[in-house]
Each structure stands twice: as C-alpha cells, then as structure tokens.
Amino acid sequence: MFKEYLINFSKFFVAFGVTASVFWILFGAIFYRNTPILIVATIIFVFLMSWLAHKTLSEKYQKQINKNRDEMELATKETRLWKDTLIEKTSGFPTLLKFIKEYEKTKDEKLCNTLASKKHPAIKASDVVREEAKRRRDAEYENRNTQAIIEYYEWIAPFLVDLKNDLIDIKEEENLKEYNEEELQDPIVNYITKEEFRKLSSQERNQIALDRFWKRPKSNWLLGRIYERYIGYLYEEQGYDVEYVGIFKGYEDLGRDLICKRGNNFIIIQCKNWSQFKTIYEKHIFQFFGTVFQYRDANPEQRVRGIFYTTTSLSDLARKFARELGIELKENLKFEQTYPSIKCNISHIDGTKIYHLQFDQQYDKTKITKSRGEFYCRTVKEAEDAGFRRAFKYSKYRQKKGSEPD
C-alpha cells in the first residue's frame, strides 16, 4: 500500500509540473504585464487540475487494488475449499453430505408442519412422518458416504473396479439332489441333467457340458479369467512360455496378468475384459506402467515389454500416455468362444493322455508343450479320437481305488 501511495503522489507532481509549465507559457504570453496575478491564478488553476487528475488516478488505482484484493480473497477461499475437499475425499465428503442432509430435513419438516397445521390436523401422522423421514435421511447419508468412499478407493486403486458386480456361481441344489457323492465330484453335473449324466456316453455329456459352459451367463471374475486364458493361448501358439500370474495370485498379481517368456524376451500383459460401454482411463495405464517398470528394474538383463489388452477402448488421454510411456495397446480385442480351449496333456509320470475342459480342476495348472505331442483342440471328439481321456477330479473314492488326481 505504501508503495502504491508513493507512485500516485509522484504522478500528482508530474501532472502538476507539466500543467503549470503549459499554462505559464500560455498566459504569460497574453498577460505578461500582470505577472503576479498570472502567477497566482496559474498556481491555483494548475493545483486544481492536478488535484482532479490525482483524484481520478487514485480512484482508478483504488478500484484496481480492491479488485485485486477481492480476487486474492476468492482465490484463497477456493484454495482452502479445494484442500478441505481433498482431505475430506478420503472420508466421503462429510461436510457436503451434512448440508445435503440438512436440506432434506428442511423439506421433510415443511411436509410435517403442513400435516400438523392443516384444517384438520394430523398430529400423529406428522410425528410418524418426521420419525420415518429421519431414518430415511440417516440411511441416505450413510449410503452416499459409503458410495463416495468406494469411488475414491476405486480412483486410487483401479483394479478394485474389477471386483464390482461379480456374480457368485451357486449350484442349483434341486438339480443336484439325486446325484450320489461320487458323481458330484465331477463338475459337469453343474451343466447337465441327471438323466443326461447317466444315459449319455462320456464323450457326449462332456461336449454338452462344455457347450453349456460357454452359453451360460458368467460372473465378471470368470469372464476375466477366461479372457486371460485366451490371451495366454495366443502367446503359447507363438512359442511363448506363459505364466498365468493373475489367475494364481488374483489381486496380488500387481497388475501382471500374464508373463510371457521366449528366450530373453519377456512380455508383461494386463487384460481388461470390460463392457464396450466402459472406457479405460489414464489411471489404468499409470498403474500398469508402474508394474512393468518395477519388473524391468528387478530384471535388468531381460528385454521387457508391456502390452495392455482390453475388450473396450481407451480415452484419448490414456492412449497418449500409453504412447509416451512405451506401453503397447491392443484395444477392442474380444475373445472367441470357439477358440481351441481343450488342453490335451501327456503325463510326465506314466505318459497317460489326458484332456482338460475349462471347468476342470487342473485346467490352469496344465501347460501345453507342442514338442511333446500336446495340443489344444476345440471338441471332445477331437481329443478322444487322438487317444486322450477326460481328467479325473481328486476324490476319496478315487483315492480308495488307487487313482491319482490328474
């Protein structure tokens, strides 16, 4: 403020001097015989003009100073509000939700007062409405608070989104009642009827069960697992040794669903089997880049690439970040249900030829090595014609018979 006062004061004297000089020359040339009066008149006039100029400039600069002060106060308030919002974000914005709750209370009180003060008052009804409205407001507050916290956690940890809306596969108890305990050890009982199980040949019922497995609605968790299997299959066909990290470590996989190895080349893959209406944002790319960087840093002797597979699209900004961070993208890549998903494996112990269906116990643990005569196929008939039998599931009955689990 003192600096601004000095500036204004100096401008006043500059204006005074300039104006005085001009009027002195002008009036001196006209009234040179009345010099004393001219001098006094000039000084008074110049002083008035300079004072008016100073007042105008002062008001202008004062307005600017006030405007700057208001803008500074507003910026300070916005900064404080932003900081408070960030702090409260982790706890579900309690202040904002409290105001919403108070607003709802005001509306509810208006209704209650109307009931109590109408021509034929409904005092009891008013009390009931007031009590129930309070319960509703409390429930809505808790719901909004919980939703806000969940959304915040999903924002900082994108993998949590994959946990949402997962369906739990529940066996239909009525359909399973008449199976004996040994028959229940076979997972195909979840896909075929008791009559089909007992009347059809093993080849027929296994194929029917596989076909129904593909047609039946699946949880997000299972769809994600199948998508990882499909991408892994594509790389196995290219000669890579595929480690299904996501399947075995679940949400402890650090975002590395697959690690594909061939020689000294390593590919870290993340798979997102999402609805076409959902979008992959930059936070998912940042998370994946972090896990690729960590693996590359821990294995400096290996050539490590990162590839992001998804059934949907990325936002423009996410795509740009992926390009800058060296993450390869495979967008809108759907898996084909008709791909050869049956694993035909040869036992290392006794050379037994065994095939595994998608829902079999050892499916994910079974690796296919083409050099040993192992392969993927599409149909049960194809597998059995090649001399492979269905994998047994471990059970106490097979233990009694001396059979080992496949």
KEKE-3310 file (N, C-alpha, C; in steps of 0.2 Angstrom, whole numbers, plus 5000, padded with zeros to 4 digits):
npx = (5004:5010:5019:5011:5005:5016:5019:5007:5007:5019:5015:5005:5013:5021:5011:5006:5018:5019:5007:5007:5018:5014:5002:5009:5017:5007:4998:5007:5012:5001:4996:5007:5010:5003:5010:5011:4998:4995:5003:4998:4985:4988:4995:4984:4975:4982:4985:4972:4968:4978:4975:4962:4966:4974:4965:4956:4965:4969:4956:4955:4965:4963:4951:4956:4965:4956:4949:4959:4962:4950:4950:4961:4956:4946:4953:4960:4950:4945:4956:4957:4945:4947:4958:4952:4942:4950:4955:4944:4939:4944:4936:4923:4917:4910:4906:4899:4889:4883:4877:4868:4860:4854:4847:4838:4831:4825:4815:4808:4803:4794:4784:4779:4775:4765:4755:4753:4747:4736:4718:4711:4720:4734:4741:4747:4751:4759:4770:4774:4778:4789:4798:4800:4805:4817:4824:4826:4833:4845:4849:4851:4861:4872:4873:4877:4889:4896:4896:4904:4916:4920:4920:4931:4942:4942:4946:4959:4965:4963:4961:4951:4939:4937:4932:4919:4901:4903:4897:4891:4894:4882:4877:4863:4853:4842:4843:4854:4851:4849:4860:4874:4887:4900:4897:4895:4907:4911:4913:4904:4891:4885:4881:4873:4859:4853:4848:4854:4867:4868:4864:4870:4885:4902:4909:4899:4892:4902:4905:4892:4892:4903:4898:4887:4893:4899:4888:4881:4877:4890:4901:4909:4921:4924:4924:4934:4945:4944:4946:4960:4965:4963:4971:4983:4983:4985:4998:5005:5003:5012:5024:5028:5032:5020:5016:5003:4999:4989:4979:4983:4988:4978:4971:4983:4993:4999:4995:5000:4994:4998:5014:5024:5036:5050:5065:5076:5067:5054:5037:5025:5009:4993:4976:4960:4944:4931:4915:4909:4904:4911:4926:4944:4954:4967:4973:4973:4983:4994:4995:4998:5010:5018:5020:5026:5038:5043:5046:5055:5065:5069:5074:5086:5093:5085:5075:5061:5044:5028:5011:4995:4980:4963:4945:4938:4938:4951:4953:4956:4967:4972:4977:4987:4996:5000:5007:5017:5023:5028:5020:5012:4997:4982:4967:4949:4949:4941:4937:4937:4924:4924:4937:4951:4950:4952:4963:4975:4985:5000:5005:5019:5023:5018:5015:5001:4988:4978:4964:4959:4945:4937:4932:4938:4947:4962:4964:4970:4983:4989:5001:5004:5014:5020:5031:5031:5020:5008:4993:4981:4963:4947:4935:4928:4927:4938:4948:4947:4948:4961:4966:4965:4959:4946:4951:4952:4944:4951:4946:4939:4935:4942:4954:4953:4952:4965:4969:4977:4975:4972)
npy = (4994:5007:5008:5010:5022:5031:5030:5036:5048:5054:5054:5064:5076:5076:5078:5090:5099:5098:5103:5116:5122:5123:5131:5142:5147:5149:5159:5169:5174:5181:5189:5196:5208:5208:5200:5195:5192:5183:5173:5169:5165:5155:5146:5142:5137:5127:5119:5115:5107:5098:5092:5086:5077:5069:5064:5057:5047:5041:5035:5026:5018:5013:5006:4996:4990:4986:4977:4967:4963:4957:4947:4940:4936:4928:4918:4913:4907:4898:4890:4885:4878:4869:4861:4857:4849:4839:4833:4829:4820:4807:4802:4803:4815:4822:4835:4841:4831:4833:4845:4842:4833:4842:4850:4841:4838:4850:4851:4840:4844:4854:4847:4840:4850:4855:4845:4845:4857:4859:4861:4851:4844:4832:4826:4815:4808:4817:4816:4803:4803:4812:4805:4793:4800:4805:4793:4789:4799:4797:4785:4787:4796:4788:4779:4788:4792:4780:4776:4787:4785:4772:4775:4784:4775:4767:4775:4778:4765:4757:4743:4738:4740:4729:4720:4723:4720:4706:4690:4676:4660:4648:4632:4624:4617:4609:4602:4594:4585:4571:4566:4554:4554:4552:4555:4569:4574:4577:4591:4593:4590:4602:4607:4598:4587:4575:4564:4565:4564:4550:4543:4546:4544:4546:4555:4562:4568:4576:4585:4592:4598:4606:4615:4621:4627:4638:4645:4649:4662:4672:4676:4692:4690:4677:4679:4687:4679:4669:4677:4680:4667:4665:4675:4671:4659:4663:4668:4656:4649:4655:4651:4655:4654:4654:4662:4661:4673:4682:4673:4664:4672:4681:4696:4700:4701:4712:4718:4711:4701:4691:4684:4682:4672:4670:4665:4678:4687:4695:4698:4708:4707:4715:4712:4717:4713:4721:4729:4735:4748:4754:4764:4764:4773:4785:4782:4769:4765:4771:4764:4751:4754:4756:4744:4737:4744:4741:4727:4727:4734:4726:4715:4718:4712:4707:4708:4718:4720:4729:4726:4730:4723:4724:4723:4734:4752:4765:4781:4796:4803:4793:4785:4793:4794:4781:4779:4788:4782:4770:4759:4746:4744:4735:4736:4734:4720:4706:4690:4674:4662:4650:4647:4635:4627:4616:4607:4596:4585:4576:4565:4567:4557:4544:4544:4545:4550:4564:4575:4592:4601:4618:4620:4611:4604:4605:4613:4626:4624:4616:4614:4616:4608:4608:4601:4589:4583:4587:4597:4610:4609:4609:4602:4588:4576:4577:4577:4564:4555:4556:4549:4553:4554:4561:4571:4566:4571:4574:4563:4555:4543:4539:4539:4528:4519:4519:4528:4542:4560:4570)
npz = (5000:5004:4994:4983:4986:4985:4972:4966:4972:4966:4953:4954:4956:4944:4935:4940:4937:4923:4919:4925:4918:4905:4906:4911:4901:4891:4897:4901:4889:4885:4896:4900:4907:4919:4929:4943:4947:4937:4940:4952:4949:4940:4947:4956:4947:4941:4952:4955:4944:4944:4956:4953:4943:4950:4959:4951:4946:4958:4962:4952:4953:4966:4964:4956:4965:4975:4968:4965:4978:4981:4972:4976:4989:4985:4978:4988:4997:4988:4986:4999:5001:4991:4996:5008:5003:4997:5008:5014:5005:5007:5017:5013:5010:5021:5026:5015:5013:5025:5023:5013:5019:5029:5021:5015:5027:5030:5020:5023:5036:5032:5026:5037:5045:5038:5038:5052:5054:5045:5041:5047:5058:5057:5069:5074:5063:5057:5066:5064:5051:5052:5060:5052:5041:5046:5048:5035:5030:5037:5033:5019:5020:5025:5015:5004:5009:5010:4996:4991:4997:4992:4978:4978:4983:4972:4962:4966:4966:4953:4950:4959:4953:4946:4955:4956:4955:4953:4951:4960:4957:4960:4964:4958:4970:4969:4957:4960:4969:4967:4963:4967:4980:4974:4960:4961:4962:4950:4939:4929:4932:4935:4923:4916:4915:4927:4920:4908:4912:4916:4905:4893:4883:4889:4881:4874:4885:4890:4880:4879:4891:4890:4880:4885:4896:4889:4885:4896:4907:4915:4929:4932:4937:4932:4918:4916:4920:4909:4899:4901:4900:4886:4880:4884:4878:4864:4864:4868:4857:4849:4853:4866:4883:4895:4910:4921:4930:4935:4937:4947:4957:4959:4965:4970:4960:4955:4944:4934:4923:4914:4911:4898:4891:4880:4876:4879:4879:4887:4890:4898:4903:4904:4906:4902:4902:4898:4898:4882:4884:4893:4898:4897:4907:4910:4922:4924:4914:4920:4932:4926:4920:4930:4936:4926:4925:4937:4936:4926:4931:4941:4934:4925:4915:4906:4891:4892:4889:4889:4887:4884:4885:4880:4880:4877:4873:4875:4883:4874:4881:4889:4879:4873:4884:4886:4874:4876:4887:4882:4882:4874:4865:4864:4858:4859:4858:4857:4865:4857:4858:4852:4851:4852:4866:4874:4883:4879:4887:4891:4903:4913:4922:4919:4905:4902:4893:4894:4894:4897:4902:4902:4915:4923:4937:4936:4926:4924:4929:4920:4908:4890:4879:4864:4858:4864:4859:4864:4864:4859:4857:4849:4851:4861:4855:4845:4854:4861:4850:4847:4857:4870:4887:4898:4911:4928:4943:4959:4972:4987:4983:4972:4978:4986:4976:4971:4962:4956:4957:4942)
capx = (5000:5014:5022:5006:5004:5021:5018:5001:5010:5024:5011:5002:5018:5022:5005:5006:5023:5018:5002:5010:5023:5010:4998:5013:5019:5001:4995:5012:5012:4995:4995:5014:5010:5000:5014:5010:4991:4995:5007:4994:4980:4991:4996:4978:4972:4986:4984:4965:4968:4982:4971:4957:4970:4976:4959:4954:4970:4968:4950:4956:4970:4960:4947:4960:4968:4950:4948:4964:4961:4944:4952:4965:4952:4942:4957:4962:4944:4944:4961:4956:4940:4950:4962:4947:4939:4954:4956:4938:4938:4945:4931:4917:4914:4905:4903:4894:4884:4879:4872:4863:4855:4850:4842:4832:4827:4820:4810:4803:4799:4789:4778:4777:4771:4758:4751:4751:4743:4730:4712:4710:4727:4735:4747:4751:4754:4765:4776:4776:4782:4795:4802:4802:4810:4824:4828:4827:4839:4851:4851:4854:4868:4877:4874:4881:4895:4899:4897:4909:4922:4921:4923:4938:4946:4942:4950:4967:4966:4958:4959:4946:4933:4936:4928:4912:4896:4904:4891:4894:4891:4879:4874:4856:4853:4837:4846:4860:4849:4849:4867:4877:4893:4905:4895:4895:4914:4913:4910:4899:4884:4883:4879:4869:4854:4854:4847:4860:4874:4868:4862:4874:4892:4906:4911:4893:4890:4907:4904:4886:4893:4907:4894:4883:4898:4900:4882:4879:4880:4896:4902:4914:4928:4926:4925:4941:4949:4943:4950:4967:4967:4963:4977:4989:4983:4988:5005:5008:5004:5018:5030:5030:5030:5016:5014:4996:5000:4983:4974:4985:4989:4972:4973:4990:4997:5002:4993:5003:4990:5002:5021:5026:5044:5053:5072:5077:5061:5048:5031:5021:5002:4987:4970:4954:4938:4926:4909:4911:4902:4916:4932:4950:4957:4975:4975:4974:4989:4999:4996:5001:5017:5022:5021:5031:5044:5046:5048:5060:5070:5071:5077:5089:5096:5080:5071:5054:5039:5022:5006:4989:4974:4956:4939:4935:4943:4954:4952:4962:4972:4975:4981:4993:5000:5002:5012:5023:5027:5030:5015:5008:4989:4978:4960:4943:4950:4936:4940:4932:4922:4926:4944:4953:4951:4953:4970:4977:4991:5003:5008:5026:5024:5017:5013:4994:4985:4973:4962:4956:4940:4938:4930:4941:4951:4969:4965:4975:4990:4991:5004:5004:5021:5019:5036:5029:5014:5002:4990:4974:4958:4940:4930:4929:4928:4944:4953:4946:4950:4968:4968:4966:4953:4945:4954:4948:4945:4953:4941:4941:4933:4947:4959:4952:4954:4972:4970:4979:4971:4975)
capy = (5000:5012:5009:5012:5029:5035:5031:5040:5055:5056:5056:5070:5081:5076:5081:5097:5102:5099:5108:5123:5125:5124:5137:5148:5150:5152:5165:5173:5177:5185:5194:5197:5214:5206:5194:5192:5189:5177:5168:5166:5162:5149:5141:5140:5133:5121:5115:5112:5102:5092:5088:5082:5072:5064:5061:5052:5042:5037:5031:5021:5013:5010:5001:4990:4987:4982:4971:4963:4961:4953:4941:4936:4933:4922:4913:4910:4903:4892:4885:4882:4874:4863:4857:4854:4844:4834:4830:4825:4815:4800:4801:4803:4822:4823:4842:4841:4827:4835:4850:4839:4830:4847:4852:4836:4839:4856:4849:4835:4847:4858:4842:4838:4856:4855:4840:4847:4864:4860:4862:4845:4842:4825:4827:4808:4806:4821:4813:4797:4805:4815:4799:4789:4804:4805:4786:4789:4804:4794:4779:4790:4799:4783:4777:4792:4792:4774:4777:4792:4782:4767:4778:4787:4770:4764:4780:4777:4758:4755:4736:4737:4741:4723:4717:4725:4716:4699:4685:4670:4654:4644:4626:4623:4612:4604:4598:4590:4581:4564:4563:4552:4559:4552:4559:4576:4576:4579:4597:4593:4590:4609:4609:4593:4584:4568:4559:4565:4561:4543:4539:4548:4542:4552:4560:4566:4573:4581:4590:4595:4602:4612:4619:4625:4632:4644:4649:4651:4668:4671:4682:4696:4687:4671:4681:4690:4673:4666:4682:4679:4661:4666:4679:4667:4654:4666:4668:4649:4647:4659:4648:4658:4650:4659:4661:4665:4676:4684:4668:4661:4676:4685:4703:4701:4700:4719:4721:4707:4695:4686:4685:4678:4672:4667:4667:4683:4692:4695:4702:4709:4708:4716:4710:4720:4711:4726:4730:4740:4755:4757:4766:4763:4779:4785:4779:4761:4765:4773:4758:4746:4756:4756:4737:4735:4747:4738:4721:4729:4737:4720:4711:4722:4708:4704:4713:4718:4725:4729:4726:4731:4721:4726:4722:4740:4757:4769:4788:4799:4805:4787:4782:4797:4792:4774:4780:4791:4778:4764:4754:4744:4744:4730:4738:4731:4713:4701:4683:4670:4656:4644:4645:4628:4628:4610:4606:4589:4585:4570:4564:4566:4551:4537:4545:4545:4556:4567:4582:4596:4606:4624:4620:4605:4606:4606:4616:4632:4622:4612:4618:4613:4608:4605:4596:4583:4580:4590:4602:4612:4607:4613:4597:4582:4570:4578:4574:4557:4552:4556:4544:4557:4554:4566:4572:4564:4575:4570:4562:4550:4537:4538:4538:4521:4514:4519:4533:4549:4565:4572)
capz = (5000:5004:4988:4978:4988:4983:4965:4965:4974:4961:4947:4955:4955:4937:4932:4942:4934:4916:4918:4926:4913:4899:4907:4912:4894:4888:4900:4901:4883:4884:4901:4904:4911:4926:4931:4950:4946:4932:4944:4957:4945:4936:4953:4959:4942:4940:4958:4955:4938:4946:4961:4950:4940:4956:4962:4946:4946:4964:4962:4947:4956:4972:4962:4954:4972:4978:4963:4966:4984:4981:4968:4981:4994:4982:4976:4995:4999:4983:4988:5006:4999:4987:5001:5013:4999:4996:5014:5016:5000:5009:5022:5009:5009:5027:5026:5009:5014:5030:5021:5009:5024:5032:5016:5015:5033:5029:5015:5027:5041:5029:5025:5043:5048:5034:5041:5059:5054:5041:5044:5051:5059:5058:5073:5075:5056:5057:5070:5061:5045:5055:5063:5046:5037:5049:5047:5028:5029:5040:5028:5013:5022:5025:5008:5000:5012:5008:4989:4990:4999:4987:4972:4979:4983:4965:4959:4968:4965:4948:4950:4963:4949:4943:4960:4957:4951:4952:4952:4963:4954:4965:4961:4959:4974:4967:4951:4962:4975:4966:4962:4973:4982:4969:4954:4962:4961:4943:4939:4923:4935:4935:4917:4913:4920:4930:4915:4903:4915:4917:4899:4888:4884:4892:4875:4873:4890:4891:4875:4880:4897:4888:4876:4890:4900:4885:4884:4902:4910:4919:4933:4929:4939:4927:4912:4916:4920:4903:4894:4902:4896:4879:4878:4885:4872:4858:4865:4868:4850:4846:4856:4872:4889:4898:4917:4922:4936:4938:4939:4953:4963:4960:4965:4972:4954:4954:4938:4929:4922:4911:4910:4893:4890:4875:4876:4884:4878:4892:4889:4904:4900:4908:4902:4904:4899:4901:4893:4877:4886:4898:4895:4900:4908:4911:4929:4922:4911:4925:4936:4923:4918:4937:4937:4921:4927:4943:4934:4922:4936:4945:4929:4920:4910:4901:4887:4895:4885:4892:4882:4888:4881:4883:4875:4875:4871:4879:4882:4870:4885:4891:4873:4873:4890:4884:4869:4879:4892:4879:4883:4868:4866:4860:4860:4856:4856:4860:4864:4853:4862:4848:4851:4854:4873:4877:4884:4878:4890:4892:4910:4914:4926:4915:4898:4901:4889:4897:4891:4902:4900:4905:4922:4926:4942:4935:4919:4924:4931:4915:4902:4884:4876:4857:4856:4867:4856:4867:4859:4861:4852:4850:4853:4865:4850:4843:4859:4862:4844:4847:4862:4876:4891:4902:4918:4934:4949:4965:4977:4992:4980:4968:4982:4988:4970:4970:4956:4957:4953:4936)
cpx = (5004:5017:5018:5005:5009:5021:5012:5004:5015:5020:5008:5007:5020:5017:5005:5012:5022:5013:5004:5014:5019:5006:5003:5015:5013:4999:5000:5013:5006:4995:5002:5014:5007:5003:5012:5003:4991:4998:5002:4988:4982:4992:4989:4975:4975:4985:4977:4965:4972:4979:4966:4960:4972:4971:4957:4959:4970:4962:4951:4960:4967:4955:4951:4963:4962:4949:4953:4964:4955:4946:4956:4961:4948:4946:4959:4956:4944:4950:4960:4950:4942:4954:4957:4944:4943:4955:4950:4936:4939:4940:4924:4913:4909:4902:4898:4888:4879:4874:4867:4857:4851:4845:4836:4828:4822:4814:4805:4799:4793:4783:4775:4772:4765:4753:4748:4746:4738:4724:4710:4717:4728:4742:4751:4754:4760:4771:4778:4781:4789:4800:4805:4807:4817:4828:4830:4833:4846:4854:4854:4861:4873:4878:4878:4888:4899:4901:4903:4916:4924:4924:4930:4943:4947:4946:4958:4969:4962:4956:4953:4939:4932:4932:4921:4907:4898:4898:4895:4890:4888:4875:4866:4854:4847:4839:4851:4858:4850:4855:4870:4884:4898:4903:4896:4902:4916:4909:4905:4892:4881:4880:4874:4864:4856:4853:4852:4866:4874:4867:4867:4881:4896:4908:4905:4891:4895:4906:4898:4888:4898:4903:4890:4887:4899:4894:4879:4881:4885:4897:4908:4921:4929:4927:4932:4946:4949:4947:4958:4969:4967:4969:4983:4989:4987:4995:5008:5008:5010:5025:5032:5028:5026:5015:5008:4996:4994:4979:4976:4986:4983:4974:4979:4995:5000:5000:4996:4999:4994:5009:5023:5033:5045:5060:5073:5072:5056:5043:5026:5014:4997:4981:4964:4948:4932:4921:4912:4909:4906:4922:4938:4953:4964:4977:4977:4981:4995:5000:5000:5009:5021:5024:5026:5038:5047:5049:5055:5066:5073:5075:5080:5092:5091:5077:5064:5050:5033:5016:4999:4983:4968:4951:4936:4940:4946:4952:4957:4968:4976:4980:4987:4998:5004:5008:5018:5027:5029:5026:5011:5001:4986:4970:4955:4945:4946:4939:4934:4930:4923:4933:4946:4955:4953:4960:4971:4984:4993:5007:5015:5028:5024:5015:5006:4992:4978:4971:4958:4951:4940:4936:4933:4946:4958:4970:4970:4982:4993:4995:5005:5011:5020:5025:5035:5023:5008:5000:4983:4969:4951:4935:4932:4931:4935:4950:4953:4949:4958:4971:4969:4959:4952:4949:4950:4949:4947:4947:4943:4939:4939:4954:4959:4954:4961:4973:4972:4976:4975:4977)
cpy = (5006:5014:5012:5020:5033:5036:5036:5048:5058:5058:5063:5076:5082:5080:5089:5101:5103:5104:5115:5126:5127:5131:5143:5151:5153:5159:5170:5177:5182:5191:5195:5203:5213:5200:5191:5189:5183:5171:5164:5162:5155:5144:5138:5135:5126:5116:5111:5106:5096:5088:5084:5076:5066:5060:5055:5046:5037:5033:5025:5015:5010:5005:4995:4986:4983:4976:4965:4959:4956:4946:4937:4932:4927:4916:4909:4905:4897:4887:4881:4877:4868:4858:4854:4848:4838:4830:4826:4820:4808:4798:4802:4810:4823:4830:4843:4837:4829:4841:4847:4836:4836:4850:4847:4837:4845:4855:4844:4839:4852:4853:4841:4844:4857:4851:4842:4853:4865:4860:4857:4842:4835:4825:4820:4806:4810:4818:4807:4798:4808:4810:4795:4793:4804:4798:4786:4793:4800:4788:4782:4793:4794:4780:4781:4792:4786:4774:4781:4789:4776:4770:4781:4781:4767:4769:4779:4770:4755:4747:4734:4737:4733:4718:4718:4721:4709:4695:4679:4664:4649:4638:4626:4617:4606:4600:4593:4585:4574:4561:4560:4556:4558:4556:4566:4579:4579:4585:4598:4592:4596:4611:4604:4590:4577:4563:4559:4562:4554:4539:4540:4545:4548:4557:4565:4571:4578:4587:4595:4600:4608:4617:4624:4629:4638:4648:4652:4658:4667:4677:4686:4693:4681:4674:4684:4684:4670:4671:4681:4673:4662:4670:4675:4661:4657:4666:4661:4647:4650:4656:4651:4653:4655:4657:4665:4667:4678:4679:4665:4665:4681:4693:4705:4701:4706:4721:4717:4701:4690:4688:4680:4678:4668:4669:4672:4689:4690:4700:4702:4711:4710:4715:4713:4718:4715:4726:4736:4747:4758:4759:4765:4770:4779:4782:4772:4761:4766:4767:4752:4748:4755:4748:4734:4738:4743:4731:4722:4731:4731:4715:4714:4718:4706:4710:4713:4723:4724:4730:4726:4729:4722:4725:4728:4745:4761:4776:4790:4801:4799:4784:4786:4795:4786:4775:4783:4787:4771:4758:4752:4743:4739:4732:4734:4724:4708:4694:4679:4663:4650:4643:4638:4629:4622:4608:4598:4588:4577:4569:4563:4560:4545:4538:4545:4551:4558:4574:4585:4601:4612:4624:4614:4608:4608:4610:4622:4630:4618:4616:4613:4614:4604:4600:4589:4579:4582:4596:4605:4610:4610:4608:4591:4576:4571:4575:4567:4553:4552:4552:4547:4555:4560:4566:4570:4570:4571:4569:4556:4543:4535:4536:4530:4516:4514:4524:4539:4554:4568:4579)
cpz = (5000:4998:4983:4980:4985:4975:4963:4966:4969:4955:4948:4954:4948:4933:4933:4938:4927:4915:4919:4921:4907:4900:4908:4906:4891:4890:4900:4895:4882:4890:4904:4908:4918:4929:4938:4950:4942:4936:4949:4954:4942:4942:4955:4953:4941:4946:4957:4949:4941:4952:4958:4946:4945:4958:4957:4946:4952:4964:4957:4950:4962:4970:4959:4960:4975:4974:4964:4973:4985:4977:4972:4986:4991:4981:4983:4997:4994:4985:4994:5005:4996:4992:5006:5009:4998:5002:5016:5011:5003:5014:5019:5009:5015:5027:5021:5011:5020:5028:5017:5014:5028:5027:5015:5022:5033:5025:5019:5032:5038:5028:5032:5046:5044:5037:5048:5059:5049:5044:5049:5053:5060:5062:5073:5068:5055:5060:5067:5055:5047:5057:5057:5042:5040:5048:5040:5027:5032:5035:5022:5014:5022:5019:5004:5002:5009:5000:4987:4991:4994:4980:4972:4979:4976:4961:4960:4967:4960:4948:4954:4959:4947:4948:4960:4953:4950:4955:4955:4960:4960:4962:4963:4963:4972:4961:4954:4967:4973:4964:4968:4974:4977:4963:4955:4962:4954:4941:4933:4926:4935:4928:4913:4918:4922:4924:4910:4906:4915:4910:4893:4889:4886:4887:4874:4879:4892:4886:4876:4886:4895:4884:4880:4894:4896:4885:4890:4904:4915:4923:4930:4931:4934:4920:4911:4916:4913:4898:4895:4899:4889:4876:4879:4880:4866:4859:4865:4861:4846:4849:4863:4878:4894:4905:4918:4929:4939:4940:4946:4959:4964:4960:4969:4966:4952:4947:4932:4928:4919:4910:4904:4891:4884:4874:4881:4883:4883:4890:4895:4901:4905:4904:4906:4900:4901:4895:4888:4879:4891:4895:4899:4901:4910:4917:4928:4919:4916:4930:4933:4921:4924:4938:4932:4922:4932:4941:4930:4926:4940:4941:4924:4914:4905:4897:4889:4891:4889:4887:4886:4883:4884:4877:4873:4873:4876:4878:4878:4875:4887:4885:4872:4878:4888:4879:4871:4884:4889:4880:4877:4870:4861:4862:4856:4854:4860:4860:4861:4857:4858:4847:4854:4862:4877:4877:4884:4881:4891:4899:4909:4918:4922:4908:4897:4898:4892:4894:4897:4899:4904:4913:4926:4932:4941:4928:4919:4925:4925:4909:4896:4881:4869:4856:4859:4864:4860:4863:4862:4855:4854:4853:4857:4860:4847:4848:4860:4856:4844:4853:4869:4880:4895:4909:4923:4939:4955:4970:4981:4988:4976:4972:4985:4982:4968:4964:4959:4954:4947:4936)
residu = (MET:PHE:LYS:GLU:TYR:LEU:ILE:ASN:PHE:SER:LYS:PHE:PHE:VAL:ALA:PHE:GLY:VAL:THR:ALA:SER:VAL:PHE:TRP:ILE:LEU:PHE:GLY:ALA:ILE:PHE:TYR:ARG:ASN:THR:PRO:ILE:LEU:ILE:VAL:ALA:THR:ILE:ILE:PHE:VAL:PHE:LEU:MET:SER:TRP:LEU:ALA:HIS:LYS:THR:LEU:SER:GLU:LYS:TYR:GLN:LYS:GLN:ILE:ASN:LYS:ASN:ARG:ASP:GLU:MET:GLU:LEU:ALA:THR:LYS:GLU:THR:ARG:LEU:TRP:LYS:ASP:THR:LEU:ILE:GLU:LYS:THR:SER:GLY:PHE:PRO:THR:LEU:LEU:LYS:PHE:ILE:LYS:GLU:TYR:GLU:LYS:THR:LYS:ASP:GLU:LYS:LEU:CYS:ASN:THR:LEU:ALA:SER:LYS:LYS:HIS:PRO:ALA:ILE:LYS:ALA:SER:ASP:VAL:VAL:ARG:GLU:GLU:ALA:LYS:ARG:ARG:ARG:ASP:ALA:GLU:TYR:GLU:ASN:ARG:ASN:THR:GLN:ALA:ILE:ILE:GLU:TYR:TYR:GLU:TRP:ILE:ALA:PRO:PHE:LEU:VAL:ASP:LEU:LYS:ASN:ASP:LEU:ILE:ASP:ILE:LYS:GLU:GLU:GLU:ASN:LEU:LYS:GLU:TYR:ASN:GLU:GLU:GLU:LEU:GLN:ASP:PRO:ILE:VAL:ASN:TYR:ILE:THR:LYS:GLU:GLU:PHE:ARG:LYS:LEU:SER:SER:GLN:GLU:ARG:ASN:GLN:ILE:ALA:LEU:ASP:ARG:PHE:TRP:LYS:ARG:PRO:LYS:SER:ASN:TRP:LEU:LEU:GLY:ARG:ILE:TYR:GLU:ARG:TYR:ILE:GLY:TYR:LEU:TYR:GLU:GLU:GLN:GLY:TYR:ASP:VAL:GLU:TYR:VAL:GLY:ILE:PHE:LYS:GLY:TYR:GLU:ASP:LEU:GLY:ARG:ASP:LEU:ILE:CYS:LYS:ARG:GLY:ASN:ASN:PHE:ILE:ILE:ILE:GLN:CYS:LYS:ASN:TRP:SER:GLN:PHE:LYS:THR:ILE:TYR:GLU:LYS:HIS:ILE:PHE:GLN:PHE:PHE:GLY:THR:VAL:PHE:GLN:TYR:ARG:ASP:ALA:ASN:PRO:GLU:GLN:ARG:VAL:ARG:GLY:ILE:PHE:TYR:THR:THR:THR:SER:LEU:SER:ASP:LEU:ALA:ARG:LYS:PHE:ALA:ARG:GLU:LEU:GLY:ILE:GLU:LEU:LYS:GLU:ASN:LEU:LYS:PHE:GLU:GLN:THR:TYR:PRO:SER:ILE:LYS:CYS:ASN:ILE:SER:HIS:ILE:ASP:GLY:THR:LYS:ILE:TYR:HIS:LEU:GLN:PHE:ASP:GLN:GLN:TYR:ASP:LYS:THR:LYS:ILE:THR:LYS:SER:ARG:GLY:GLU:PHE:TYR:CYS:ARG:THR:VAL:LYS:GLU:ALA:GLU:ASP:ALA:GLY:PHE:ARG:ARG:ALA:PHE:LYS:TYR:SER:LYS:TYR:ARG:GLN:LYS:LYS:GLY:SER:GLU:PRO:ASP)
# end
